[in-house]
C-alpha cells in the first residue's frame, strides 16, 4: 500500500449497477412516467413488516438502547435463534454461545473467511454465486475458485455427485467450500443427495464449509430444505450463515447470524468486536419481535413471491434455469448478447424498459446470462417486466 504522501485522490469505481442507477435517475428526470422497471437488485417490494413495530409483552429493552450490549448479540434473541436452529435446521445447537449476531450475512461470511482461513487460501465456490462474494473474499485476502455447477444441476437434476465437479479444482491451497442454497442468482436448489456429496468431499479433504442459507424460507418445489450442517460429521466443520434480510424483508436493518460450534464462534467474535463491537441493538429489538411472529411474516412473503415467480414464468419467453427457490430467474441471453459490451447491454435494457443483472458479475462462466428478480415489484409489474425481457 502507498504511504500517505503517495496516496492519490481517488473516486469510487463505478460498477454496472451504479451506472444503471444513474441512467435510470437521468431518464426519470426527463420523463417520470417512462422509467424502466428495475429488477437488477435482489430486493423486496414489501415495507418492513408491521410486526417489527409491535412491542412484545414485557419487553426488556427500555433501559438498554443507550448502552453497550453483548458482543455476541442480545441473549433473548440468541435464545430464540437456538430454538429455531435446533428445530428447523436440525443443527446441534443447544446454547446461545453457539450463535453470533453479525452485520448481515455479508458480515458473517467475511468473519469466517478472515478468521478461519489463511491469507491466500482458496475457496471452492459453487457458481454462479452471489456477486458481492467477490468483494468479501478480496477484502478477507482469500481467493474464490469458481466452479460452474448450478447450470449443470438444472440440466441434469438426477446427477447428484457434486464432488465430481469439485475434485479437479482441489489444490494444496484449498481450505473451504462455499455455496448458497437455494442459489442466488440461478434459483436452483440442492437437495439432500447433493448436500451429502458435498459433505463427503469436505470430510475427505478436511475442508471448512461456508453454508450461505439466506434463502432458506423460499423453496417452491416439493422438496425439503435442509442445512448441510445437520448431516453426520458436518456440524463441526460448517459455518452456517443466515440473514433476516430475506426471510423477514428487512435488508435495511443489516442483521444476520452465524451458527457454529463454540470454538468457531469464539474465534469469530473478536474479529466482530474489532469491526463494530456489537450488532445494532435497535435492529435486534425488531428482529426479536419478528422471531416471535415469524410464521405469519414468512407466510405472507412466500405467498406474494410465489405470485411474482409465476408471473415471471408465464411471461418470459426466453430459456432459464429451473427456478426452484430464492428470488430469481436466471435467463439465457447468450445468443442475443454475444459480443455485446457492458454499455451495449445496459443501453439495450434501458431502451426495452427493463433492467436485469448481467450474468458475468455472478461468475466468469456466465457471460450472456442475466438475473431477473421477481420479488422487487408486485406480480403485475413483474409480468410486464418479463414481457419486456423477452424482447431484449
C-alpha positions as CSV (number, residue, x, y, z in Angstrom):
1,X,0.0,0.0,0.0
2,X,1.2,3.5,-0.7
3,X,2.4,5.8,2.1
4,X,0.2,8.9,2.9
5,X,2.2,11.2,0.7
6,X,2.0,8.8,-2.2
7,X,-1.8,8.2,-1.9
8,X,-3.5,9.9,-4.8
9,X,-7.1,11.2,-4.7
10,X,-9.4,8.5,-5.9
11,X,-13.0,8.3,-6.9
12,X,-15.3,5.4,-6.4
13,X,-15.1,3.0,-9.3
14,X,-18.4,2.8,-11.0
15,X,-19.9,-0.7,-11.2
16,X,-22.5,-1.5,-13.8
17,X,-25.1,-1.3,-11.0
18,X,-24.0,2.3,-10.2
19,X,-24.2,3.2,-13.9
20,X,-27.6,1.6,-14.3
21,X,-28.9,3.7,-11.3
22,X,-27.5,6.9,-12.8
23,X,-29.1,6.2,-16.2
24,X,-32.5,5.4,-14.6
25,X,-32.4,8.5,-12.5
26,X,-31.5,10.6,-15.5
27,X,-34.4,9.2,-17.5
28,X,-36.7,9.7,-14.6
29,X,-35.9,13.4,-14.7
30,X,-36.7,13.6,-18.4
31,X,-39.9,11.6,-18.3
32,X,-41.1,10.4,-14.8
33,X,-43.8,8.3,-16.5
34,X,-41.4,6.3,-18.6
35,X,-38.9,4.9,-16.1
36,X,-37.5,1.4,-16.8
37,X,-38.6,-1.4,-14.4
38,X,-35.6,-2.1,-12.3
39,X,-35.2,-5.7,-11.3
40,X,-31.4,-5.8,-11.1
41,X,-31.1,-5.8,-7.3
42,X,-32.2,-8.8,-5.2
43,X,-34.7,-6.8,-3.2
44,X,-38.3,-6.9,-2.0
45,X,-41.3,-4.6,-2.8
46,X,-42.6,-5.0,0.8
47,X,-42.1,-2.5,3.5
48,X,-40.6,-3.6,6.8
49,X,-43.1,-6.0,8.4
50,X,-45.6,-4.3,10.7
51,X,-44.9,-6.9,13.3
52,X,-41.5,-5.3,13.8
53,X,-43.2,-2.2,15.2
54,X,-45.4,-4.0,17.6
55,X,-43.7,-4.4,21.1
56,X,-43.9,-7.8,22.8
57,X,-45.2,-8.0,26.3
58,X,-42.7,-7.1,29.0
59,X,-40.0,-6.1,26.5
60,X,-36.7,-5.8,28.3
61,X,-35.3,-3.0,26.1
62,X,-36.4,0.3,27.5
63,X,-33.3,1.0,29.6
64,X,-30.8,-0.8,27.3
65,X,-30.7,1.0,23.9
66,X,-28.5,3.8,25.2
67,X,-25.9,1.4,26.5
68,X,-23.4,-1.1,25.1
69,X,-24.6,-4.7,24.9
70,X,-23.4,-8.2,24.5
71,X,-20.9,-8.5,21.6
72,X,-22.5,-11.8,20.5
73,X,-25.9,-10.2,20.4
74,X,-28.7,-9.9,22.9
75,X,-29.3,-13.0,24.9
76,X,-33.1,-13.0,24.3
77,X,-32.7,-13.0,20.5
78,X,-30.0,-15.7,20.6
79,X,-32.2,-17.9,22.8
80,X,-34.9,-17.6,20.2
81,X,-32.5,-18.4,17.4
82,X,-31.2,-21.5,19.3
83,X,-34.8,-22.9,19.2
84,X,-35.2,-22.1,15.5
85,X,-31.8,-23.6,14.6
86,X,-32.3,-26.8,16.6
87,X,-35.9,-27.4,15.5
88,X,-36.0,-26.1,11.9
89,X,-32.4,-26.5,10.7
90,X,-31.7,-29.6,12.9
91,X,-28.2,-28.2,13.9
92,X,-26.5,-29.4,17.0
93,X,-27.2,-26.1,18.7
94,X,-28.1,-26.2,22.3
95,X,-26.8,-22.9,23.8
96,X,-26.8,-19.2,22.9
97,X,-23.0,-19.2,23.0
98,X,-23.1,-21.1,19.6
99,X,-24.8,-18.1,17.9
100,X,-23.1,-14.9,16.8
101,X,-25.3,-11.9,15.6
102,X,-23.5,-10.2,12.7
103,X,-23.8,-7.2,10.3
104,X,-25.9,-9.1,7.8
105,X,-25.0,-12.4,6.3
106,X,-22.3,-10.5,4.4
107,X,-20.6,-9.7,7.8
108,X,-20.8,-13.4,8.8
109,X,-19.1,-14.6,5.7
110,X,-16.4,-12.0,5.9
111,X,-15.7,-13.0,9.6
112,X,-15.5,-16.7,8.6
113,X,-13.1,-16.1,5.7
114,X,-10.9,-13.7,7.6
115,X,-10.8,-15.6,10.9
116,X,-10.7,-19.3,9.9
117,X,-8.8,-19.3,6.6
118,X,-5.1,-18.5,5.9
119,X,-4.3,-15.5,3.7
120,X,-4.3,-16.6,0.1
121,X,-6.4,-19.7,0.8
122,X,-8.7,-20.9,-2.0
123,X,-12.4,-21.4,-1.6
124,X,-14.1,-23.8,-4.0
125,X,-17.2,-21.8,-4.9
126,X,-20.2,-23.3,-6.5
127,X,-21.0,-20.9,-9.3
128,X,-22.8,-18.8,-10.3
129,X,-22.6,-17.1,-6.9
130,X,-23.8,-14.0,-5.1
131,X,-22.0,-11.2,-6.8
132,X,-20.7,-9.3,-3.7
133,X,-18.9,-12.5,-2.5
134,X,-16.0,-11.5,-4.7
135,X,-15.6,-8.3,-2.7
136,X,-16.0,-10.1,0.6
137,X,-13.3,-12.6,-0.4
138,X,-10.9,-10.0,-1.7
139,X,-11.3,-8.0,1.5
140,X,-10.6,-11.1,3.6
141,X,-7.5,-11.8,1.4
142,X,-8.7,-15.2,0.2
143,X,-9.4,-16.4,-3.4
144,X,-12.6,-17.8,-4.9
145,X,-12.2,-20.7,-7.3
146,X,-15.4,-20.5,-9.3
147,X,-16.8,-23.9,-10.4
148,X,-19.8,-23.8,-12.7
149,X,-22.3,-26.2,-11.1
150,X,-25.8,-24.8,-10.8
151,X,-26.4,-24.8,-14.6
152,X,-25.3,-28.5,-14.6
153,X,-27.7,-29.3,-11.7
154,X,-30.5,-27.7,-13.6
155,X,-29.8,-29.5,-16.8
156,X,-29.2,-32.9,-15.0
157,X,-31.3,-33.0,-11.9
158,X,-30.8,-36.7,-11.4
159,X,-27.0,-36.4,-11.2
160,X,-26.2,-35.9,-7.5
161,X,-22.4,-36.2,-7.5
162,X,-21.3,-32.6,-6.8
163,X,-18.0,-33.9,-5.7
164,X,-17.2,-34.9,-9.2
165,X,-17.3,-31.3,-10.2
166,X,-15.2,-30.1,-7.3
167,X,-12.4,-32.7,-7.4
168,X,-10.5,-31.3,-10.4
169,X,-10.1,-27.9,-8.7
170,X,-8.7,-29.2,-5.4
171,X,-5.1,-27.9,-4.6
172,X,-2.9,-27.7,-1.6
173,X,-4.3,-24.1,-1.1
174,X,-7.9,-25.3,-0.9
175,X,-9.3,-24.7,2.6
176,X,-13.1,-24.3,2.2
177,X,-16.2,-24.8,0.1
178,X,-18.8,-22.0,-0.3
179,X,-22.3,-22.3,-1.7
180,X,-25.7,-20.8,-1.1
181,X,-28.9,-22.7,-1.3
182,X,-31.4,-22.1,-2.9
183,X,-29.0,-20.3,-5.2
184,X,-28.7,-16.6,-5.9
185,X,-28.6,-15.9,-8.8
186,X,-29.8,-19.1,-10.5
187,X,-32.8,-20.2,-8.3
188,X,-31.5,-23.8,-8.5
189,X,-32.0,-25.9,-5.4
190,X,-29.6,-28.5,-4.0
191,X,-31.4,-31.4,-2.3
192,X,-30.2,-33.8,0.4
193,X,-28.3,-36.0,-2.0
194,X,-26.4,-33.1,-3.5
195,X,-25.5,-31.9,0.0
196,X,-24.4,-35.4,1.0
197,X,-21.9,-35.4,-1.9
198,X,-20.5,-32.0,-0.8
199,X,-20.3,-33.2,2.8
200,X,-18.4,-36.3,2.0
201,X,-15.9,-34.3,-0.2
202,X,-15.4,-31.8,2.6
203,X,-14.8,-34.6,5.2
204,X,-12.4,-36.5,2.9
205,X,-10.3,-33.4,2.3
206,X,-10.7,-31.7,5.7
207,X,-12.3,-28.6,4.4
208,X,-14.5,-25.9,6.0
209,X,-17.9,-25.4,4.5
210,X,-19.4,-21.9,4.4
211,X,-23.1,-22.5,4.0
212,X,-25.0,-19.4,3.0
213,X,-28.6,-20.0,3.9
214,X,-30.1,-16.6,3.3
215,X,-33.0,-18.0,1.1
216,X,-33.8,-21.0,3.4
217,X,-37.5,-20.0,3.5
218,X,-38.1,-19.8,-0.2
219,X,-38.2,-23.2,-1.8
220,X,-41.0,-23.6,-4.4
221,X,-40.7,-27.3,-5.3
222,X,-41.8,-30.3,-3.4
223,X,-38.5,-31.0,-1.6
224,X,-37.5,-30.4,1.9
225,X,-34.9,-27.7,2.7
226,X,-32.1,-28.8,4.9
227,X,-28.9,-27.4,6.3
228,X,-25.7,-29.2,5.4
229,X,-24.5,-28.8,9.0
230,X,-27.2,-31.2,10.1
231,X,-25.6,-34.1,8.2
232,X,-23.5,-36.6,10.1
233,X,-20.0,-35.3,10.9
234,X,-20.7,-31.9,9.4
235,X,-21.6,-29.5,12.2
236,X,-18.0,-29.4,13.4
237,X,-16.7,-28.1,10.1
238,X,-19.7,-26.0,8.9
239,X,-20.2,-22.3,9.4
240,X,-23.9,-21.8,8.8
241,X,-24.8,-18.2,7.9
242,X,-28.3,-16.8,7.9
243,X,-30.0,-13.5,7.2
244,X,-33.0,-11.6,8.4
245,X,-32.9,-9.6,5.1
246,X,-34.7,-12.2,3.1
247,X,-36.8,-14.2,5.5
248,X,-38.2,-11.0,7.1
249,X,-37.9,-8.5,4.2
250,X,-35.6,-6.5,6.4
251,X,-32.4,-5.9,4.4
252,X,-32.1,-2.3,5.7
253,X,-31.6,-3.5,9.3
254,X,-28.3,-5.2,8.3
255,X,-28.6,-8.1,10.7
256,X,-27.7,-11.7,10.3
257,X,-26.4,-14.6,12.4
258,X,-23.9,-17.4,12.3
259,X,-24.4,-20.8,13.9
260,X,-21.4,-23.0,14.6
261,X,-19.5,-24.9,17.3
262,X,-18.5,-22.9,20.3
263,X,-14.8,-22.8,19.2
264,X,-15.7,-21.3,15.9
265,X,-17.9,-18.6,17.4
266,X,-15.2,-17.8,19.9
267,X,-12.8,-17.3,17.0
268,X,-15.2,-15.1,15.0
269,X,-16.3,-12.9,17.9
270,X,-13.0,-10.9,18.5
271,X,-13.0,-10.0,14.8
272,X,-16.6,-8.9,15.0
273,X,-15.7,-6.8,18.1
274,X,-12.8,-5.2,16.1
275,X,-15.0,-4.3,13.2
276,X,-18.0,-2.8,15.0
277,X,-18.1,-4.1,18.6
278,X,-21.7,-5.3,18.8
279,X,-24.6,-5.8,16.4
280,X,-27.1,-2.9,16.1
281,X,-29.3,-3.1,19.1
282,X,-32.5,-1.5,17.7
283,X,-32.3,-4.0,14.8
284,X,-32.1,-6.8,17.3
285,X,-35.2,-5.5,19.1
286,X,-37.1,-5.6,15.8
287,X,-35.9,-9.0,14.8
288,X,-36.8,-10.5,18.2
289,X,-40.3,-9.2,17.6
290,X,-40.1,-10.8,14.2
291,X,-38.9,-14.1,15.5
292,X,-41.9,-14.3,17.8
293,X,-44.2,-13.8,14.8
294,X,-42.1,-15.4,12.1
295,X,-44.6,-17.8,10.7
296,X,-47.1,-15.1,9.8
297,X,-44.4,-12.8,8.3
298,X,-42.8,-15.6,6.2
299,X,-46.1,-17.0,5.0
300,X,-47.1,-13.5,3.8
301,X,-43.8,-13.1,1.9
302,X,-44.0,-16.6,0.4
303,X,-47.5,-16.1,-0.9
304,X,-46.5,-12.8,-2.7
305,X,-43.2,-14.2,-4.0
306,X,-44.9,-17.3,-5.5
307,X,-47.2,-15.0,-7.4
308,X,-44.2,-13.0,-8.7
309,X,-42.4,-16.1,-9.7
310,X,-45.4,-17.4,-11.6
311,X,-45.9,-14.1,-13.3
312,X,-42.2,-14.2,-14.5
313,X,-42.5,-17.8,-15.7
314,X,-45.8,-17.2,-17.5
315,X,-44.5,-14.2,-19.4
316,X,-40.8,-14.9,-20.0
317,X,-40.3,-16.4,-23.5
318,X,-36.6,-17.0,-23.1
319,X,-34.8,-20.1,-21.7
320,X,-33.9,-20.0,-18.0
321,X,-32.6,-22.4,-15.3
322,X,-35.0,-24.2,-13.1
323,X,-36.4,-21.6,-10.6
324,X,-36.7,-23.9,-7.6
325,X,-36.2,-21.3,-5.0
326,X,-34.8,-17.9,-3.9
327,X,-36.0,-14.7,-5.8
328,X,-34.7,-15.2,-9.3
329,X,-35.0,-16.4,-12.9
330,X,-31.5,-16.9,-14.4
331,X,-32.2,-16.2,-18.1
332,X,-30.1,-17.4,-21.0
333,X,-29.4,-14.4,-23.4
334,X,-26.2,-15.8,-24.9
335,X,-27.4,-15.8,-28.5
336,X,-28.8,-12.3,-28.2
337,X,-26.0,-10.7,-26.2
338,X,-23.0,-12.4,-27.8
339,X,-20.2,-9.9,-28.2
340,X,-22.0,-7.0,-26.5
341,X,-20.1,-4.7,-24.1
342,X,-21.5,-3.8,-20.7
343,X,-22.5,-0.4,-22.2
344,X,-24.4,-2.0,-25.1
345,X,-26.2,-4.4,-22.8
346,X,-27.2,-1.6,-20.5
347,X,-28.5,0.6,-23.3
348,X,-30.4,-2.4,-24.8
349,X,-32.1,-2.9,-21.4
350,X,-32.9,0.7,-20.8
351,X,-34.4,1.0,-24.3
352,X,-36.5,-2.0,-23.6
353,X,-37.8,-0.5,-20.4
354,X,-36.5,-3.2,-18.0
355,X,-33.2,-3.7,-16.2
356,X,-31.7,-7.0,-15.1
357,X,-28.3,-8.0,-13.8
358,X,-25.7,-9.3,-16.3
359,X,-24.6,-12.8,-15.5
360,X,-20.8,-12.4,-15.7
361,X,-21.0,-10.5,-12.4
362,X,-22.1,-13.7,-10.8
363,X,-19.4,-16.0,-12.3
364,X,-16.8,-15.8,-15.0
365,X,-18.5,-18.7,-16.9
366,X,-21.9,-16.9,-17.2
367,X,-21.4,-14.1,-19.6
368,X,-24.5,-13.7,-21.7
369,X,-26.9,-14.8,-18.8
370,X,-28.9,-12.4,-16.7
371,X,-30.6,-12.4,-13.3
372,X,-34.2,-11.3,-13.2
373,X,-35.5,-10.6,-9.6
374,X,-39.2,-11.3,-9.4
375,X,-39.6,-10.0,-5.8
376,X,-38.6,-6.4,-6.3
377,X,-42.1,-5.4,-7.6
378,X,-45.7,-6.7,-7.3
379,X,-46.7,-9.5,-9.6
380,X,-48.4,-7.4,-12.2
381,X,-45.3,-5.3,-12.7
382,X,-43.2,-8.4,-12.8
383,X,-45.4,-9.8,-15.6
384,X,-44.8,-6.7,-17.7
385,X,-41.1,-6.8,-17.0
386,X,-40.9,-10.4,-18.1
387,X,-42.6,-9.5,-21.4
388,X,-40.0,-6.7,-22.0
389,X,-37.1,-9.0,-21.1
390,X,-38.3,-11.4,-23.8
391,X,-37.7,-8.6,-26.3
392,X,-34.1,-7.9,-25.4
